[in-house]
């Protein structure tokens, strides 16, 4: 299986349609500027939530776990 992925960038019209559809989804509203500003990287918050050892294991790239 090839590991190279082909990325298809949507046209402007497709992008606009996708954005409109996403905004219309009441079950998944867009994040607010305040919510985005509060986000932190997993490497920063996971150790506090699950402990250092578990966080280290969770953050290791695939194929590099013990």
GIPEFEN-V317172 format. One record per run of one state. SS is the DSSP state (~ for helix, > for strand, _ for the rest). FROM is the first residue (numbers start at 1). TO is the last residue. If there is no record, write none. Layout:
# GIPEFEN-V317172
ss->SS from->FROM to->TO
ss->SS from->FROM to->TO
This chain:
# GIPEFEN-V317172
ss->_ from->1 to->11
ss->~ from->12 to->23
ss->_ from->24 to->32
ss->~ from->33 to->38
ss->_ from->39 to->41
ss->~ from->42 to->50
ss->_ from->51 to->51
ss->~ from->52 to->59
ss->_ from->60 to->66
